[in-house]
Amino acid sequence: MRNSNRNIKISVVVPAYNEVDNIAPLMEEFSKMFSRTRMYGEVILVDDGSTDGTFLKAKECQQKYHFLRVVAHKRNQGLTQALMTGFSRARGRIFVFWPADLQYLPQDIPKLVERIDSGYDVVCGWKKGSYGLKSFVSFIYNLLSRMIFRVKVHDLNSVKAFRREVADDVSMRKDWHRYLVVMAADKGYKIGEAKVNLYPRRSGQSKFGFWRIPIGFLDLLSVKFQLSFMKKPLLLFGVLGLILILLGILTGGVAIYLRIVKNEGLRPLLYLVILLVLSGISFFALGFLAEAIISIKDEIRSLVRQISTRDRFRINRSPKNNRTASFPSKGRKPEKQKREGI
């Protein structure tokens, strides 16, 4: 069955790192989901530098399931980079992030897509199930996120579906995939959620480690800084500069009082006045410089968006833009696919 790329509805990006035993049963679940829902879609499995044969197992599955495309990183680059690699190769109108550990089953994907079709731009999976210590860490993380970012969803770091333009509009750095929702909300996209079932891991080892907790907390503060003060850097640096200058003036007043009224001179107070005033002026200068950088960054982003829109328009109008649909159909012979590597 042939169809243009424009009719591919969903692109499911599956990052995988040392999940060799989970690949085959996961693809079987995807096959069942596509057959039951009759949705045109594709699965892009990104092998993130696995050392256990995950890539070879995925290539075997690629011969059986025509909706599957496999991409390989030469080394482990992290979940965020794996997602960005998958998004860059996705052809669907809706992107779905789905782990390879079989703790989520593809049968819940239609719930997320249905919410997208109803008008939401991003739909988060609300996990229903127990998963030990991670549940407590996740509860604290989501509580802090709701308090800091004012995004009223229960689970920010879970499976999710979102429109293609969200991925184009939101820029992510290393480990910032978990903040895609809050960055999308900051840009005005409509956020929703749907309940999804969480299952115990069948095989393989969890990638969750202790150091993810402090790293996640520091990333949370960094994202808050980016979304709040980096939009108006002078608001932050100007306030700090003003406070330091005022402290310098007050310290100078105390020094003058001691010198004139008490006839006592304290040279360290003079040095403190100089330090506070110069520091305040420096913060003001830093704020003005940051404002200039943000202005240039906004102009560059606008130009990139215009170029991207123009290129997409040209591709959509191209008569050569006809490819095989990524829908599993009976009786269709496997097509030879080239290996994609990064």
Rosetta blueprint (number, residue, H / E / L):
1 M L
2 R E
3 N L
4 S L
5 N H
6 R H
7 N H
8 I L
9 K L
10 I E
11 S E
12 V E
13 V E
14 V E
15 P E
16 A E
17 Y L
18 N L
19 E L
20 V H
21 D H
22 N H
23 I H
24 A H
25 P H
26 L H
27 M H
28 E H
29 E H
30 F H
31 S H
32 K H
33 M H
34 F H
35 S H
36 R H
37 T H
38 R L
39 M L
40 Y L
41 G E
42 E E
43 V E
44 I E
45 L E
46 V E
47 D E
48 D E
49 G L
50 S L
51 T L
52 D L
53 G L
54 T H
55 F H
56 L H
57 K H
58 A H
59 K H
60 E H
61 C H
62 Q H
63 Q H
64 K H
65 Y L
66 H L
67 F L
68 L E
69 R E
70 V E
71 V E
72 A E
73 H E
74 K L
75 R L
76 N L
77 Q L
78 G L
79 L H
80 T H
81 Q H
82 A H
83 L H
84 M H
85 T H
86 G H
87 F H
88 S H
89 R H
90 A L
91 R L
92 G L
93 R L
94 I E
95 F E
96 V E
97 F E
98 W L
99 P L
100 A L
101 D L
102 L L
103 Q L
104 Y L
105 L L
106 P H
107 Q H
108 D H
109 I H
110 P H
111 K H
112 L H
113 V H
114 E H
115 R H
116 I H
117 D H
118 S L
119 G L
120 Y L
121 D L
122 V E
123 V E
124 C E
125 G E
126 W E
127 K E
128 K E
129 G L
130 S L
131 Y L
132 G L
133 L H
134 K H
135 S H
136 F H
137 V H
138 S H
139 F H
140 I H
141 Y H
142 N H
143 L H
144 L H
145 S H
146 R H
147 M H
148 I H
149 F H
150 R L
151 V L
152 K L
153 V L
154 H L
155 D L
156 L L
157 N L
158 S L
159 V L
160 K E
161 A E
162 F E
163 R E
164 R H
165 E H
166 V H
167 A H
168 D H
169 D H
170 V L
171 S L
172 M L
173 R L
174 K L
175 D L
176 W L
177 H H
178 R H
179 Y H
180 L H
181 V H
182 V H
183 M H
184 A H
185 A H
186 D H
187 K L
188 G L
189 Y L
190 K L
191 I E
192 G E
193 E E
194 A E
195 K E
196 V E
197 N E
198 L L
199 Y L
200 P L
201 R L
202 R L
203 S L
204 G L
205 Q L
206 S L
207 K L
208 F L
209 G L
210 F L
211 W L
212 R H
213 I H
214 P H
215 I H
216 G H
217 F H
218 L H
219 D H
220 L H
221 L H
222 S H
223 V H
224 K H
225 F H
226 Q H
227 L H
228 S L
229 F L
230 M L
231 K L
232 K L
233 P H
234 L H
235 L H
236 L H
237 F H
238 G H
239 V H
240 L H
241 G H
242 L H
243 I H
244 L H
245 I H
246 L H
247 L H
248 G H
249 I H
250 L H
251 T H
252 G H
253 G H
254 V H
255 A H
256 I H
257 Y H
258 L H
259 R H
260 I H
261 V L
262 K L
263 N L
264 E L
265 G L
266 L L
267 R H
268 P H
269 L H
270 L H
271 Y H
272 L H
273 V H
274 I H
275 L H
276 L H
277 V H
278 L H
279 S H
280 G H
281 I H
282 S H
283 F H
284 F H
285 A H
286 L H
287 G H
288 F H
289 L H
290 A H
291 E H
292 A H
293 I H
294 I H
295 S H
296 I H
297 K H
298 D H
299 E H
300 I H
301 R H
302 S H
303 L H
304 V H
305 R H
306 Q H
307 I H
308 S H
309 T H
310 R H
311 D H
312 R H
313 F H
314 R H
315 I H
316 N H
317 R H
318 S L
319 P L
320 K L
321 N L
322 N L
323 R L
324 T E
325 A L
326 S L
327 F L
328 P L
329 S L
330 K L
331 G L
332 R L
333 K L
334 P L
335 E L
336 K L
337 Q L
338 K L
339 R L
340 E E
341 G E
342 I L
